[in-house]
Amino acid sequence: MDIFNLKKKTAYKFIKNRLNKAEKINNNKPGKICSVGILAESRLFEAYDFTKKLSENFGLKLEDFKILLYEDPEVDNININYPGFFETDFGLFGKIKSDEVRNFANTKFDLVINYCASDNLYANILILHTNACLNAGFYNENNRYYDITIKASGNRIDTFNEELTKYLSILKMINPAV
C-alpha cells in the first residue's frame, strides 16, 4: 500500500467532514479588514510579487499581510524570502505537522486569500484550518471553501485583486487608497 495515497485519501475525508461541519456552524462575523493571510504557489511569487499593490488597494500596511507559499519540491527550486509549506507538513486526516503552518492556521485573520490552483489539496486543507472571518479565492466548480469567489479569465491576479477590492469596498470592509 502506498503511504502517500493513504495520506491523500484521508486528506479528502478531512475536507469532506470539515466542509459538512462548516455548513452547520459559522461563528465568524466579518467586520473591517485589518489583517490578511495569503496562500500562493511559490512560482507565482517568483514571477510577480503583488503584495505592495494589494496593500495599497486595501489601504493596509505590508506588515498587515502574512504570506505562506506552497512549494512542490519536484517542480519548484525557488528561493523566496517568504515561509513555505510542503506536502510533508501534513499528516493523515489533514493534520498539520509543521509549526510554521500551524502558526499561520491559528492566526486570527480578517481575510485569507488563496491564490493556489483549485486542485491544490494542501492549500485547500490549510484554508479549512485557518481562523479567518472571510476566505476568498478564484471561482471553480467547488466553491464551498470560500465566502467570496471571483471568476477571472485565466486566473489573472490583477483582475482578481481589483474585483476583490471593489467588492470589499462596497461592503465597507476596507478603505481603499484613492
Backbone as CSV, one residue per row, in Angstrom:
resi,resn,N_x,N_y,N_z,CA_x,CA_y,CA_z,C_x,C_y,C_z
1,MET,0.846,-1.180,0.000,0.000,0.000,0.000,0.889,1.241,0.000
2,ASP,0.584,2.169,-0.843,1.347,3.414,-0.956,0.906,4.370,0.154
3,ILE,1.835,4.750,1.018,1.514,5.610,2.160,1.030,6.985,1.709
4,PHE,1.546,7.483,0.594,1.119,8.802,0.113,-0.310,8.769,-0.408
5,ASN,-0.704,7.658,-0.989,-2.082,7.521,-1.436,-3.018,7.492,-0.228
6,LEU,-2.609,6.827,0.840,-3.395,6.803,2.058,-3.515,8.211,2.640
7,LYS,-2.430,8.950,2.598,-2.426,10.326,3.103,-3.424,11.190,2.327
8,LYS,-3.443,11.046,1.012,-4.380,11.829,0.196,-5.823,11.411,0.444
9,LYS,-6.064,10.118,0.577,-7.421,9.654,0.845,-7.933,10.192,2.169
10,THR,-7.099,10.155,3.191,-7.533,10.670,4.495,-7.671,12.191,4.459
11,ALA,-6.863,12.857,3.640,-6.985,14.313,3.498,-8.331,14.673,2.872
12,TYR,-8.737,13.929,1.852,-10.039,14.181,1.237,-11.174,13.921,2.228
13,LYS,-11.003,12.934,3.092,-12.011,12.658,4.114,-12.088,13.821,5.101
14,PHE,-10.933,14.375,5.494,-10.907,15.544,6.374,-11.659,16.707,5.728
15,ILE,-11.381,16.970,4.452,-12.036,18.078,3.742,-13.551,17.887,3.726
16,LYS,-13.993,16.690,3.406,-15.432,16.416,3.346,-16.083,16.648,4.707
17,ASN,-15.465,16.132,5.768,-16.020,16.306,7.109,-16.027,17.765,7.538
18,ARG,-14.950,18.480,7.252,-14.840,19.887,7.668,-15.849,20.752,6.909
19,LEU,-16.028,20.483,5.607,-16.999,21.270,4.836,-18.425,21.023,5.327
20,ASN,-18.744,19.779,5.654,-20.081,19.480,6.171,-20.305,20.153,7.520
21,LYS,-19.282,20.182,8.361,-19.375,20.826,9.669,-19.490,22.345,9.513
22,ALA,-18.747,22.921,8.557,-18.753,24.369,8.348,-20.105,24.868,7.860
23,GLU,-20.836,24.032,7.134,-22.158,24.446,6.667,-23.119,24.643,7.832
24,LYS,-22.917,23.885,8.909,-23.808,23.968,10.050,-23.481,25.145,10.958
25,ILE,-22.175,25.407,11.169,-21.761,26.432,12.127,-20.775,27.384,11.470
26,ASN,-21.077,28.683,11.537,-20.135,29.702,11.102,-20.262,30.874,12.072
27,ASN,-19.399,30.855,13.099,-19.456,31.877,14.146,-18.668,33.131,13.798
28,ASN,-17.842,33.075,12.763,-17.024,34.232,12.403,-17.891,35.292,11.740
29,LYS,-17.847,36.468,12.296,-18.612,37.579,11.734,-17.639,38.565,11.103
30,PRO,-17.770,38.792,9.805,-16.844,39.715,9.145,-17.066,41.153,9.589
31,GLY,-15.993,41.878,9.665,-16.027,43.295,10.005,-15.014,44.021,9.142
32,LYS,-14.422,45.043,9.684,-13.382,45.794,8.982,-12.142,44.912,8.817
33,ILE,-11.554,44.904,7.644,-10.391,44.060,7.373,-9.115,44.801,7.769
34,CYS,-8.408,44.199,8.726,-7.156,44.770,9.223,-5.984,43.816,9.054
35,SER,-6.249,42.531,8.917,-5.174,41.549,8.733,-5.568,40.577,7.625
36,VAL,-4.586,40.263,6.775,-4.838,39.423,5.607,-3.799,38.318,5.543
37,GLY,-4.264,37.094,5.383,-3.390,35.954,5.140,-3.435,35.609,3.662
38,ILE,-2.276,35.287,3.095,-2.206,34.967,1.666,-1.564,33.604,1.489
39,LEU,-2.249,32.746,0.752,-1.695,31.463,0.329,-1.467,31.551,-1.173
40,ALA,-0.277,31.187,-1.599,0.029,31.237,-3.033,1.080,30.188,-3.343
41,GLU,1.216,29.890,-4.601,2.266,28.973,-5.040,3.546,29.766,-5.264
42,SER,4.663,29.173,-4.921,5.945,29.889,-4.958,6.296,30.374,-6.367
43,ARG,5.872,29.644,-7.390,6.155,30.082,-8.768,5.489,31.411,-9.080
44,LEU,4.326,31.642,-8.480,3.610,32.901,-8.671,4.420,34.062,-8.113
45,PHE,4.959,33.912,-6.924,5.723,34.990,-6.306,7.087,35.174,-6.940
46,GLU,7.606,34.137,-7.557,8.871,34.288,-8.277,8.668,35.221,-9.470
47,ALA,7.518,35.096,-10.115,7.235,35.891,-11.299,6.727,37.290,-10.955
48,TYR,5.973,37.408,-9.835,5.259,38.658,-9.607,4.845,38.755,-8.137
49,ASP,5.448,39.664,-7.397,5.073,39.906,-6.009,4.075,41.069,-5.990
50,PHE,2.812,40.741,-5.860,1.730,41.707,-5.980,1.283,42.275,-4.637
51,THR,1.983,41.954,-3.553,1.512,42.363,-2.235,1.538,43.876,-2.027
52,LYS,2.499,44.575,-2.618,2.552,46.035,-2.454,1.304,46.673,-3.066
53,LYS,0.952,46.269,-4.257,-0.239,46.798,-4.923,-1.503,46.436,-4.149
54,LEU,-1.547,45.220,-3.625,-2.709,44.779,-2.861,-2.834,45.569,-1.562
55,SER,-1.719,45.857,-0.907,-1.777,46.649,0.335,-2.255,48.069,0.051
56,GLU,-1.847,48.635,-1.080,-2.348,49.957,-1.470,-3.847,49.909,-1.738
57,ASN,-4.293,48.871,-2.446,-5.721,48.735,-2.756,-6.570,48.605,-1.490
58,PHE,-6.061,47.878,-0.495,-6.814,47.639,0.735,-6.632,48.750,1.755
59,GLY,-5.674,49.650,1.528,-5.402,50.702,2.492,-4.732,50.162,3.754
60,LEU,-3.925,49.112,3.614,-3.231,48.479,4.733,-1.728,48.575,4.547
61,LYS,-0.991,48.318,5.618,0.463,48.267,5.548,0.896,46.860,5.142
62,LEU,2.095,46.740,4.610,2.620,45.420,4.238,2.726,44.499,5.452
63,GLU,2.915,45.075,6.642,3.025,44.278,7.866,1.704,43.602,8.231
64,ASP,0.604,44.086,7.660,-0.709,43.514,7.947,-0.975,42.257,7.121
65,PHE,-0.056,41.917,6.235,-0.176,40.742,5.387,0.781,39.666,5.878
66,LYS,0.290,38.440,5.943,1.141,37.297,6.270,1.033,36.325,5.098
67,ILE,2.182,35.964,4.539,2.215,35.173,3.313,2.804,33.802,3.601
68,LEU,2.179,32.777,3.050,2.675,31.415,3.137,2.600,30.829,1.733
69,LEU,3.732,30.336,1.250,3.814,29.852,-0.123,3.878,28.329,-0.176
70,TYR,3.108,27.755,-1.097,3.175,26.313,-1.328,4.325,26.029,-2.276
71,GLU,5.157,25.091,-1.882,6.292,24.702,-2.714,6.227,23.214,-2.989
72,ASP,6.309,22.872,-4.247,6.366,21.476,-4.677,7.830,21.142,-4.917
73,PRO,8.447,20.289,-4.089,9.884,20.032,-4.219,10.280,19.383,-5.548
74,GLU,9.332,18.730,-6.208,9.645,18.117,-7.502,9.692,19.144,-8.627
75,VAL,8.964,20.232,-8.471,8.855,21.236,-9.522,9.591,22.517,-9.170
76,ASP,9.408,22.979,-7.938,9.930,24.279,-7.529,11.357,24.173,-7.005
77,ASN,12.174,25.078,-7.445,13.526,25.244,-6.919,13.744,26.739,-6.782
78,ILE,12.938,27.351,-5.924,12.858,28.795,-5.851,13.298,29.244,-4.465
79,ASN,14.031,30.331,-4.426,14.479,30.891,-3.160,13.810,32.244,-2.965
80,ILE,12.741,32.249,-2.172,11.979,33.461,-1.903,11.990,33.680,-0.395
81,ASN,11.955,34.915,0.015,12.074,35.241,1.429,10.767,35.133,2.202
82,TYR,9.857,34.307,1.768,8.616,34.068,2.481,8.609,32.630,2.973
83,PRO,7.951,32.372,4.112,7.859,30.988,4.579,7.031,30.157,3.620
84,GLY,7.299,28.869,3.603,6.601,27.984,2.685,6.018,26.781,3.396
85,PHE,5.168,26.078,2.685,4.647,24.814,3.192,4.709,23.784,2.089
86,PHE,4.806,22.532,2.505,5.017,21.416,1.601,4.000,20.325,1.919
87,GLU,3.936,19.352,1.053,3.086,18.187,1.292,3.493,17.489,2.588
88,THR,4.781,17.486,2.893,5.284,16.806,4.084,4.889,17.505,5.385
89,ASP,4.347,18.719,5.309,3.896,19.435,6.501,2.532,18.962,6.989
90,PHE,1.942,17.995,6.289,0.623,17.484,6.633,0.697,15.988,6.868
91,GLY,-0.071,15.534,7.845,-0.141,14.113,8.153,-1.467,13.536,7.698
92,LEU,-1.815,12.405,8.288,-3.082,11.762,7.956,-4.250,12.611,8.436
93,PHE,-5.344,12.532,7.721,-6.577,13.266,8.016,-6.365,14.775,8.084
94,GLY,-5.440,15.299,7.287,-5.232,16.737,7.190,-4.579,17.364,8.404
95,LYS,-3.968,16.564,9.260,-3.327,17.105,10.459,-2.070,17.878,10.072
96,ILE,-1.916,19.059,10.665,-0.753,19.901,10.385,0.389,19.467,11.290
97,LYS,1.552,19.181,10.688,2.719,18.746,11.459,3.734,19.860,11.661
98,SER,3.740,20.863,10.819,4.739,21.927,10.857,4.297,23.067,11.772
99,ASP,5.230,23.569,12.579,4.921,24.704,13.456,4.614,25.964,12.657
100,GLU,5.361,26.200,11.578,5.150,27.389,10.742,3.743,27.399,10.152
101,VAL,3.308,26.260,9.639,1.979,26.155,9.045,0.907,26.244,10.131
102,ARG,1.149,25.616,11.276,0.202,25.670,12.388,0.037,27.110,12.888
103,ASN,1.129,27.858,12.967,1.047,29.257,13.386,0.218,30.079,12.412
104,PHE,0.394,29.835,11.112,-0.400,30.532,10.107,-1.883,30.188,10.286
105,ALA,-2.186,28.906,10.451,-3.577,28.466,10.581,-4.233,29.013,11.841
106,ASN,-3.469,29.174,12.912,-4.032,29.638,14.177,-4.096,31.160,14.296
107,THR,-3.459,31.872,13.377,-3.502,33.331,13.407,-4.911,33.796,13.045
108,LYS,-5.414,34.745,13.805,-6.746,35.295,13.549,-6.649,36.312,12.418
109,PHE,-7.152,35.952,11.260,-7.169,36.826,10.092,-8.583,37.327,9.862
110,ASP,-8.659,38.544,9.342,-9.952,39.047,8.893,-10.281,38.486,7.504
111,LEU,-9.239,38.230,6.713,-9.405,37.723,5.354,-8.233,36.831,5.003
112,VAL,-8.521,35.677,4.423,-7.485,34.810,3.859,-7.784,34.664,2.376
113,ILE,-6.768,34.936,1.552,-6.907,34.842,0.102,-6.063,33.678,-0.377
114,ASN,-6.671,32.787,-1.145,-5.960,31.637,-1.698,-5.751,31.859,-3.197
115,TYR,-4.495,32.030,-3.577,-4.143,32.182,-4.986,-3.669,30.868,-5.597
116,CYS,-3.661,29.792,-4.826,-3.208,28.493,-5.322,-4.241,27.922,-6.293
117,ALA,-3.800,26.967,-7.079,-4.703,26.296,-8.013,-5.810,25.597,-7.228
118,SER,-6.986,25.510,-7.811,-8.136,24.932,-7.111,-7.940,23.461,-6.782
119,ASP,-7.058,22.778,-7.504,-6.816,21.361,-7.232,-5.648,21.130,-6.274
120,ASN,-5.131,22.187,-5.643,-4.042,22.056,-4.682,-4.626,21.553,-3.360
121,LEU,-4.495,20.278,-3.119,-5.087,19.619,-1.964,-4.634,20.245,-0.653
122,TYR,-3.355,20.545,-0.533,-2.812,21.014,0.738,-3.167,22.481,1.010
123,ALA,-3.316,23.277,-0.024,-3.808,24.647,0.165,-5.270,24.618,0.601
124,ASN,-6.051,23.697,0.047,-7.452,23.570,0.441,-7.582,23.127,1.895
125,ILE,-6.722,22.203,2.318,-6.732,21.775,3.718,-6.399,22.959,4.619
126,LEU,-5.404,23.723,4.229,-4.986,24.862,5.041,-6.079,25.926,5.124
127,ILE,-6.792,26.158,4.033,-7.918,27.100,4.055,-8.946,26.663,5.098
128,LEU,-9.196,25.367,5.175,-10.180,24.868,6.134,-9.674,24.946,7.577
129,HIS,-8.369,24.943,7.755,-7.783,25.055,9.098,-7.683,26.497,9.576
130,THR,-7.680,27.456,8.676,-7.410,28.843,9.072,-8.518,29.399,9.955
131,ASN,-8.108,30.370,10.742,-9.010,31.050,11.659,-9.309,32.426,11.057
132,ALA,-10.166,32.437,10.042,-10.444,33.673,9.310,-11.936,33.965,9.282
133,CYS,-12.246,35.254,9.264,-13.647,35.662,9.133,-14.151,35.433,7.713
134,LEU,-13.297,35.707,6.735,-13.642,35.529,5.321,-12.527,34.802,4.602
135,ASN,-12.918,33.932,3.677,-11.966,33.279,2.780,-12.323,33.676,1.356
136,ALA,-11.310,34.011,0.580,-11.547,34.403,-0.816,-10.641,33.590,-1.725
137,GLY,-11.134,33.321,-2.913,-10.344,32.578,-3.884,-10.954,32.668,-5.261
138,PHE,-10.266,32.045,-6.212,-10.761,32.016,-7.579,-11.981,31.112,-7.680
139,TYR,-12.888,31.492,-8.548,-14.094,30.703,-8.784,-13.708,29.366,-9.398
140,ASN,-14.343,28.313,-8.901,-14.252,26.996,-9.530,-15.554,26.257,-9.250
141,GLU,-15.648,25.031,-9.667,-16.894,24.274,-9.515,-17.223,24.025,-8.046
142,ASN,-16.195,23.860,-7.208,-16.414,23.602,-5.792,-16.091,24.863,-5.011
143,ASN,-17.070,25.719,-4.817,-16.871,26.998,-4.138,-17.122,26.924,-2.640
144,ARG,-17.207,25.750,-2.090,-17.542,25.604,-0.678,-16.404,26.025,0.250
145,TYR,-15.206,26.211,-0.270,-14.067,26.618,0.558,-14.111,28.109,0.895
146,TYR,-14.797,28.884,0.073,-14.672,30.337,0.142,-15.999,31.026,0.431
147,ASP,-15.871,32.176,1.076,-17.027,33.051,1.261,-17.174,33.984,0.060
148,ILE,-16.052,34.334,-0.554,-16.036,35.203,-1.730,-15.259,34.501,-2.828
149,THR,-15.884,34.334,-3.982,-15.184,33.777,-5.132,-15.298,34.759,-6.288
150,ILE,-14.225,34.833,-7.039,-14.190,35.749,-8.169,-13.736,34.978,-9.395
151,LYS,-14.502,35.130,-10.452,-14.156,34.466,-11.702,-13.348,35.445,-12.545
152,ALA,-12.092,35.106,-12.754,-11.193,35.928,-13.570,-10.646,35.033,-14.669
153,SER,-10.830,35.422,-15.907,-10.389,34.595,-17.023,-8.886,34.365,-16.939
154,GLY,-8.507,33.118,-17.024,-7.093,32.770,-16.983,-6.470,32.958,-15.614
155,ASN,-7.306,33.048,-14.565,-6.823,33.271,-13.198,-5.867,34.450,-13.120
156,ARG,-6.250,35.555,-13.694,-5.416,36.766,-13.701,-5.448,37.411,-12.332
157,ILE,-4.281,37.566,-11.747,-4.137,38.060,-10.385,-4.610,39.511,-10.266
158,ASP,-4.194,40.367,-11.186,-4.567,41.784,-11.092,-6.081,41.973,-11.197
159,THR,-6.712,41.253,-12.106,-8.168,41.339,-12.254,-8.848,40.853,-10.982
160,PHE,-8.372,39.739,-10.458,-8.917,39.199,-9.216,-8.810,40.228,-8.088
161,ASN,-7.628,40.813,-7.924,-7.410,41.784,-6.848,-8.272,43.031,-7.005
162,GLU,-8.439,43.511,-8.243,-9.292,44.679,-8.478,-10.745,44.379,-8.116
163,GLU,-11.223,43.215,-8.518,-12.609,42.836,-8.217,-12.804,42.627,-6.718
164,LEU,-11.842,41.981,-6.063,-11.929,41.772,-4.626,-11.951,43.110,-3.889
165,THR,-11.101,44.029,-4.306,-11.070,45.366,-3.705,-12.420,46.061,-3.893
166,LYS,-12.975,45.942,-5.080,-14.269,46.574,-5.368,-15.362,46.008,-4.462
167,TYR,-15.432,44.686,-4.337,-16.483,44.079,-3.519,-16.308,44.396,-2.038
168,LEU,-15.081,44.362,-1.554,-14.846,44.651,-0.141,-15.119,46.121,0.190
169,SER,-14.848,47.012,-0.762,-15.154,48.422,-0.511,-16.671,48.675,-0.559
170,ILE,-17.384,47.972,-1.419,-18.852,48.077,-1.453,-19.434,47.620,-0.130
171,LEU,-18.855,46.560,0.441,-19.312,46.033,1.731,-18.782,46.858,2.908
172,LYS,-18.007,47.910,2.600,-17.428,48.795,3.605,-16.521,48.040,4.583
173,MET,-15.773,47.090,4.041,-14.845,46.306,4.856,-13.409,46.824,4.729
174,ILE,-13.168,47.653,3.721,-11.841,48.263,3.533,-12.025,49.716,3.160
175,ASN,-10.977,50.479,3.355,-10.920,51.864,2.885,-9.812,51.936,1.850
176,PRO,-10.140,51.681,0.593,-9.084,51.662,-0.412,-8.452,53.022,-0.596
177,ALA,-7.160,52.988,-0.922,-6.434,54.229,-1.212,-6.975,54.817,-2.507
178,VAL,-7.157,56.097,-2.526,-7.727,56.759,-3.712,-6.636,57.353,-4.564
